[in-house]
Amino acid sequence: MTFDQLHHVAVGDLTFDVRTLGPDDGEPVVLLHGFPETSLSWSAVAPMLSDAGFRVIAPDQRGYSATARPEAVADYTMEHLVDDVLGLADAFDLGTFHLVGHDWGAAVSWAVAAHHPERLRTLTAVSVPHLAAYNAALRGDSDQQARSSYIGLMREEGKAEDVLGEDDGRRLRAMYDGKIPPTHVDAYVDFFHDREALTGALAWYRAMTAALADLPSVSVPTTYVWSDGDWAIGRASAESCGEHVTGSYRFVELTGISHWIPEQAPADLADAILERVRG
């Protein structure tokens, strides 16, 4: 079995495409991707975790899986995204599990950890810090405000799809900074040429509410991985992230790495994950 093989896993009325790797009896590690990517983003990290004896489960999340793509924006609120993670865990008969998330996947991971700590063994959040830290910076830090200005476009229904899709996805390609494998860029651009897939992914932005800023602190043993070359997340929220974790906490800063940590620095990220999951 390879990580390239997609499995179809039913959760309620939705069916998710899921990549898996590693021994069935290994401790489970669930990997959540961000935007604009898919579970393919974990293809370099997953084998390192599998080789260490862990069972890796990486879904294409709501809006990305073609058969898990409801039309209403209201179906993409954080509550639904969290329920998807728990539903997938239940489908795989996981009692507790390690959770790793990058970008939007990190945002969902923070929410799972805050509201359902009894389900998690550990949390590793990548790039995006605890949402209370992020939103505090968004309110008061001019650097973070500038970095987050792109979100306004993402929330514009129709316009964002047009802008990101035109000229063979030129602006979409530019988002990857030339930092991830060209084959992955081509795969993502080809994936998002399907306008329904792009709309499903953008629905995450359009479903955002102010309630995200009120996320409780996290008691789960946590590692937060941030890179100083991240164009989306500034230092202010990264360094204040630990203020919102009451359990064991480690902050890992990667130097000279862009936002796309799972693909640009997979070995460093795998090391951080393994250090956390091994306790």
N, C-alpha and C positions, 0 to 999 in steps of 0.2 A: 504494500500500500504506500502511495506517495502523497505528499502534501498537495499535489496538483489535482488530485481527485476530489470532486465535489460530491457530498452526500446531501440528501434532501430530508430535512427534519421538520416534522409538523409540531407547531405550538399553537394550540387553539385553531383558529380559522386560517392561520398563516403557515406557510412552509418556507423554511430557510435553507439556503445553500451553505454548507458547512465543510470546512477542511479539517481533517484530523491527522494526527501523527503520533507515534509512540505507543508503548505497551498499554493494553487495556487495563492492567492492574497498576499502572503508574499514578502518582498523585496528579489530579487534573489541574491544568492551567488553561484558563479561558482567555483568549486574546481578542480584543475589540479594536477594529481599525478606525481610522478617521476619514475626513473628507479632504480632497477628492481621491480616495483610494478604495480598495476592497480588501478582503482577507489576504489577497496576494501580497500585500505589504509585509506580511510576516514570514515570507518564504525563506528568508535567510536566518531569522531568529528561531523559527520552529524546530529545525533539525538540531540545533544546539541544545534546546530544552529536551527534545526527544532523546538525544544521545546521552543526556544526563539521567534518563530514566523516567521522565515526566510524560504524561499523556496530554497532548496539545489539542485544543478545540478552538477553531477560529471561524466564526460565522460571518457571512455577508449580512449585514444588519438590515433592519427595517428600511424599506425604500430602495435598498440595493439588491436584495434578492427579488427576482421578478415575481415570485409567488408570495411575497410578503411586502406588498406595495399598495397599501390603502390610498385612496384618493384624497381624503380630507386632511387638511393641515392639522386639525385637532387630533388626528390619530398619531401625531408625531411628538406629542409632549413628552417630557422626561419620564413621567409616570409610565407611559407605554414602553419606552425604551428600556427602562429598568425591568419591567415585567417580562420583556422579551428575554433578557439575560437569565432571569430566574426560571422562566419557562424552558429555555434551552437546557439549563442545568438539570432541571427535572426530567427532561426528555432523555438525557444521557444518564439518568439515575445517579446524579451527583448530590451527595448530602452537602458537603462543604467543598470549596474549591479556591484555588489561587486565581486572582483576577488581575489582568494586565490590560491597560487601555492607552491608546495614543490619540492625541487630538480630540475629536468629538468622542472617540471611544474612551478617552480618559475622563471626559466630563460625565459620561454615563457611569463609569467605574466609581467615581467619587460619590455619585448619588446612590449606587448600590451599597457601597461601604457605609455611607451615612445612615441609610434607612434600613438596611438588612445586614448588620454586622455579623449576625449569627450564621450567615451563609458563607462567609469568607474566612479563609485561613490567612491570606495576606493580600495586600494591594500594591501593585506597582503602576503608578500613573506616569505617563510620558508626555512631555511638552506642556500640556494644560494643567495648571495647578488647581487646588481646591477652589471651587467656584466662588466662595465668599472672598477669597484672596484676589481672584481675577476681577470680580465685580468691584471690589474696593479700589483696585488700581484703575479700572475703567472710569470710575467716578472722579478720582483725584489725581491721576498721573497723566500728564500730557503725552508722554512717550507711549504709554499703553493706548491712549485714545487714538493716536495716530496709527499705531499698529493694527488697531481693530476697525479702522474706517471702512475696510472692504466689506464688513458684515452688512452694511446698509444696502449694498448692491445685491448681496445674496438673498436678502429678504424681499426683493422686488420680483413678484411673480411675472414670469414671461420675459422680462428684460434681462434677468440674470442668465436664463437659458440661452437667449439670443447672443448675449455678449460672450459667454463662455464657449458657445458652440461655433461661432463664426470663424471663417478662415481656417478650417480644419482644426478647430480647438486651439488656436494660437495662444490666447490668453490663458487657457487651461494649462497648456504645456508650460507656459512661463511660470506658473505657480510652483512648479517642481524645482526651480532654481538650477536645473542642470545637475542636481545632486543625487538623483536616483537612476537606476539602470534604464537606458533607453528602451529596452524591451518592456519594462514596466510602464513607462510613460505611454508608449504606443498602446499597451493593453488598457490602460485607464481611459485614454482619449477615445479609443474604440468603444469601450464600455459606455462612456457618457455620450457617445453619438446617439444612443437611444435616449430620446428626449424624456421619455417616461422615467428612465433610470435617473437622469439628471434632476428632474423635478422631485422625485422621491428623496434623493439625497439633500436637495436644497430645502425640502420641507422641514428638516431639523432646524434650520435657521429661522424659518417662518413660524415655527411653533414656540420659539423662545418667549419666556415671560419673565417679569421681574422677580418671580418667586425663586428663580435659580440662585439669586443672591443670598437667600435665606437658608442655604443648605447647612445642616448641623455639622458640628465637628465630627471627626472620624476617630474611632477608637481602635480600628484594625491596624495591626503592624503594617507600616506603609513605607515605601520608597518612592520618592519623586525624582524623576530624571528630566533635566532641562539642559538645553544647549545654548551657549552664548551667541551663536549665529542664528538663532530663531527669529524670523522676521515677524511672527505673529504674537509672540509672548515675550514681554520685556522683563527686566531684572526685578522690578518692584514687586510684582505678584509672585514671581518665582521664589524670591527670598522670604516673603511673608507666608508662604504656603504652610510651613510647619506650625504656624500659630493656630492652625485649624485642625491639627492632629494631636490627639491626647494619648495615643498609643505609641509604641516604638516607632521612631521616625528617622529616616536617612534621606539627605538631599545630595543627589549626584549631579554635578555640573560637568558637562562635556564641552571641551574647548574646540572651537573651529568647526563645529558641526551645525548644520542647518536645522530647520524644523523637522526634516524627514529622518528622524533618528533610527527607526526600525530598518530602513534601507541603506542609510549612509553609514551608520555605526552599529551594525547588528551584533558584533562581538562584544562591544562595550555594553550594549543594552542587555544582551543575554547574561553577561557577568553580573550586572546589577540585579536582574530578575532572580538568578540562581542564588545570589547571596541572600536575598530576601526570603525566597521560598524554602531555603534550607535552614532558615532560622538563625 
